[in-house]
Amino acid sequence: MGKRFNSDEMQKVFEILQESYDVYGPRIYQGTGCFSDTDVIRYGRLDSWEELVWDQKSDYSFKEALFPISETILYFTENEMKTADGAPRQRLIFLKSCDFHALKRLDEMYLKNGAEDYYYRRMRENTVFAVMGCKESGKNCFCVSMGTNRCEEYDMYIFQDEKGCYVELRCRELEELLWDYGQNVQEKPTFVEKNEVYVEIPEELPDTIHRDSMWQEYGSRCIGCGRCNFVCPTCTCFTMQDIFYKDNPKAGERRRVWASCQVDGYSDIAGGHSFRQSQGERMRFKVLHKISDYKKRFGYHMCVGCGRCENVCPEYISYIACLQKLKEKEGK
């Protein structure tokens, strides 16, 4: 059972949600793109229903609404330490199906891969997720190939069409908030069933694939900017920074900040050794992690087929073409 709201009712629904949640979703940030006269779509706090972007794929994933780019985790003085407070209110995040599948990957890495990450757990338990149905596939999306175009375990599903919005609620808190609003209807969730891009992931790569000459092709092209990692909804690496205050150099804060396996220095260890020195080696590590190594450990691919890395690379390096090359080498 779902509910149907007309367009005029959606702002009222949004205001009801705002009373209990800080609402986040993809929105347009004007003039903040890579060039001075371009916009960017990324996740941020929404002030009105009209700000939510439906017809375009966000340039960045939902991840920064759940796991901030730079997050203070503790404050310290010479005598004591205090854990930073969590978000003061619950969050509701609007996201697409591929990103919702990415949430499972983040949970696997932060909650089930050894010790639990306290800060991620704290935010995760304080967040509900509303899946936005896609009318059509975005540029370079291949979610159908990855099996992430459909999902079920959401707290809320919402699809906007010319008649308004169809909403399905599976969270008791949300049901109680919206129970008296809208019209009860019998509809099915709408998901994308076909992408313009089809990708076939290799399942049996040769043991020598890490030494293949194909990786050398990327050594001179990749500039190590890390943008492919930062837009990816399943990349989970971070580094630590201690910040000391100017007015009291014996006090400060510790922050964790997103990191990238494509950036020079990421794999450096004590003594000056670096495990992956060339950009080709870093490209190999990233790609094989997404479609091979992760699956060997957890049983499913890390990549969710959002295609953002394909869109954002300043050197036009095609992740999709790389997967196609790997498919050709399968079994050889």
Salt bridges, closest charged atoms under 4 A:
ASP22 OD1 - ARG45 NH2 2.88
ASP22 OD1 - ARG89 NH1 2.83
GLU51 OE2 - ARG27 NH2 3.35
GLU64 OE1 - ARG42 NH2 2.96
GLU71 OE1 - ARG256 NE 3.25
ASP85 OD1 - LYS82 NZ 3.21
ASP99 OD2 - ARG308 NH2 2.90
ASP107 OD2 - ARG124 NH2 2.86
GLU116 OE2 - ARG121 NH2 2.82
ASP117 OD2 - ARG256 NH1 2.52
GLU125 OE2 - ARG121 NH1 3.20
ASP161 OD1 - ARG4 NH1 3.01
GLU168 OE2 - ARG170 NH2 3.11
GLU187 OE1 - ARG4 NH2 2.88
GLU193 OE2 - ARG150 NH1 2.48
GLU200 OE2 - LYS327 NZ 3.44
GLU203 OE1 - LYS295 NZ 2.87
GLU203 OE2 - HIS301 NE2 3.31
ASP212 OD2 - LYS329 NZ 3.33
GLU217 OE1 - LYS325 NZ 2.40
ASP242 OD1 - ARG254 NE 2.68
GLU253 OE2 - ARG255 NE 2.76
ASP264 OD1 - ARG282 NH2 3.00
GLU330 OE1 - LYS327 NZ 2.48
